Amino acid sequence: MLFVSSSSEHPVFLAYVLLSLMALFKSYPSVGDLALPLSLLPLWSHTFRYLRYTLVVLCMFLMTSVLCPVFWYLWIHAGSANANFFFATTLAYSLAQVFLVSDVMYSFLVHRYDLCHGLPRVDSHGHTIALALR
């Protein structure tokens, strides 16, 4: 609730976070549920330099997109696997969504902090200066 009350001046970002959370907490996740939040992600491309877990999230999405059809085939058609294998990949898919949403929220908040409090810079003489948006 703290994030919701502090983001009242950014309603589009709040809508993005809520759409991402709705896609995350569906009982049976699918790739189509994540399509809308991922299509809105470039709206905050100015915060991408603050993302911390980009490689982890991309690898997790790639891993689950490869393993889900394989485990589905092994479970339904081949009969050599059980539902727990497919369930584990959907859990990993949901965990990747959690990492993505939390990382985007972190980058947005750090970007707002840097805008309000300034970025420490060093001038040509070696003195520390601070740039702030006023």
Number of C-alpha atoms within 10 A of each C-alpha: 6 6 10 13 9 11 14 11 10 10 11 13 19 18 13 20 18 15 17 22 16 13 22 21 12 11 7 10 15 14 11 9 16 17 12 14 20 13 10 16 13 11 11 12 10 11 18 16 9 16 17 15 14 15 10 13 19 12 12 20 20 13 14 20 15 12 17 18 13 13 22 19 15 17 17 12 10 10 10 10 15 13 12 11 17 20 15 15 22 19 14 15 24 21 16 22 21 17 18 21 19 15 19 23 19 16 20 20 17 15 17 13 13 15 14 13 13 16 14 12 12 11 10 7 6 8 8 10 12 11 13 13 9 7
